[in-house]
Structures are given as C-alpha cells and as structure tokens.
C-alpha cells in the first residue's frame, strides 16, 4: 500500500477519533444519557479503528490508549456526579412535597388567563 495513502487514512481516523471525543464530552456535559450512550459507542469504534490502523511500531508510543482511558474515566466521574446531584435534587423535592404538599395541592390547579 502507498505510504501517503496510509498516512491519509490515519489522519482521517485521527479526525474521526477527535470528533467522537468531542461528541462524547458534549453529551456527558449536557446530561444527555441516551446521546452519551450512542456517542460512547461511536467513540469506542473510532478508538478501535485508529488503533488497528497504527503500525505496530507506533503503538508503543501512541497517546491513544492514555487519551481513551482519560476521557472514559472523566465521563464516568461526570456521570456519577450528575447522578448524585439528581438524587440530591430528588430528595429535596420529596421533602418539599412532604412539608408543603397538602398546602400546595389543596387548592387544585389554577389557570389564569
């Protein structure tokens, strides 16, 4: 295979890897769980394709494994933080409902207009 074609393929795969990384970060930050699931699948596929395209001699010095581990660890940590925040907010809403539920719902729904 032509060396320039291999370099071009690797460049395309590197761009796809970077794009998949950005999409995963965006979905996690947005707390878009379904989007993050899809983005993580695309990211894993991009990592696999890039890794398989790398010559054996470049794999030992490639930053791909450390970047992938770093991003996936960050995504996991952010997801756990978001889950804990949601649980805290749910607990606050439950307490508010218990303390104010009878007063808030006694009058029923009122629509002005």
C-alpha positions as CSV (number, residue, x, y, z in Angstrom):
1,X,0.0,0.0,0.0
2,X,1.2,3.5,-0.7
3,X,2.7,5.2,2.3
4,X,0.8,8.5,1.6
5,X,-2.5,6.7,1.4
6,X,-1.8,5.1,4.8
7,X,-0.9,8.5,6.3
8,X,-4.1,9.9,4.8
9,X,-6.2,7.1,6.3
10,X,-4.6,7.6,9.7
11,X,-5.2,11.3,9.5
12,X,-8.9,10.6,8.7
13,X,-9.2,8.2,11.5
14,X,-7.5,10.7,13.9
15,X,-10.0,13.3,12.9
16,X,-12.9,10.8,13.4
17,X,-11.4,10.0,16.9
18,X,-11.2,13.6,17.8
19,X,-14.8,14.3,16.6
20,X,-16.1,11.2,18.5
21,X,-14.3,12.5,21.6
22,X,-15.9,15.9,21.3
23,X,-19.4,14.4,20.8
24,X,-19.0,12.2,23.9
25,X,-17.9,15.1,26.0
26,X,-20.8,17.2,24.8
27,X,-23.3,14.5,25.5
28,X,-22.0,13.9,29.0
29,X,-21.9,17.6,29.9
30,X,-25.4,18.0,28.6
31,X,-26.5,15.0,30.8
32,X,-27.9,13.5,27.6
33,X,-27.7,9.9,28.7
34,X,-29.1,8.3,25.5
35,X,-26.8,10.6,23.5
36,X,-23.8,9.7,25.7
37,X,-24.5,6.0,25.2
38,X,-24.6,6.4,21.4
39,X,-21.5,8.7,21.5
40,X,-19.6,6.3,23.6
41,X,-20.3,3.5,21.1
42,X,-19.0,5.7,18.3
43,X,-16.0,6.7,20.4
44,X,-15.1,3.1,21.1
45,X,-15.4,2.3,17.4
46,X,-13.2,5.2,16.5
47,X,-10.6,4.2,19.0
48,X,-10.6,0.6,17.7
49,X,-10.3,1.7,14.1
50,X,-7.5,4.2,14.8
51,X,-5.6,1.6,16.9
52,X,-5.9,-1.1,14.3
53,X,-4.6,1.3,11.6
54,X,-1.5,2.2,13.6
55,X,1.6,0.2,12.7
56,X,2.9,-2.0,15.4
57,X,6.0,0.2,15.8
58,X,3.8,3.3,16.6
59,X,1.5,1.6,19.1
60,X,4.0,1.6,21.9
61,X,4.4,5.4,21.8
62,X,0.8,6.2,20.8
63,X,-1.1,8.5,23.1
64,X,-4.4,6.8,22.0
65,X,-4.7,4.4,25.0
66,X,-4.0,7.1,27.6
67,X,-6.4,9.6,25.9
68,X,-9.1,7.0,25.7
69,X,-8.7,6.0,29.4
70,X,-8.6,9.6,30.5
71,X,-11.8,10.5,28.6
72,X,-13.7,7.4,29.7
73,X,-12.6,8.0,33.3
74,X,-13.8,11.6,33.1
75,X,-17.1,10.6,31.5
76,X,-17.7,8.0,34.3
77,X,-16.8,10.6,37.0
78,X,-19.1,13.2,35.5
79,X,-21.9,10.7,35.1
80,X,-21.6,9.7,38.8
81,X,-21.6,13.4,39.9
82,X,-24.7,14.1,37.8
83,X,-26.4,11.0,39.2
84,X,-25.6,12.2,42.8
85,X,-26.8,15.7,42.0
86,X,-30.1,14.4,40.6
87,X,-30.5,12.2,43.7
88,X,-30.0,15.2,45.9
89,X,-32.5,17.3,43.9
90,X,-35.0,14.4,44.1
91,X,-34.6,14.2,47.9
92,X,-35.2,18.0,48.2
93,X,-38.3,17.7,46.1
94,X,-39.6,14.8,48.2
95,X,-39.1,16.8,51.4
96,X,-40.8,19.8,49.9
97,X,-43.7,17.7,48.8
98,X,-44.0,16.2,52.3
99,X,-43.8,19.6,54.1
100,X,-45.8,21.6,51.6
101,X,-47.8,19.0,49.7
102,X,-51.1,19.5,51.5
103,X,-51.0,23.3,51.1
104,X,-49.8,23.3,47.5
105,X,-52.3,20.7,46.2
106,X,-55.3,21.6,48.3
107,X,-56.4,24.3,46.0
108,X,-56.0,22.3,42.9
109,X,-54.7,23.6,39.6
110,X,-55.4,27.2,38.8
111,X,-55.1,28.7,35.4
112,X,-55.1,32.5,34.9
113,X,-55.9,34.0,31.6
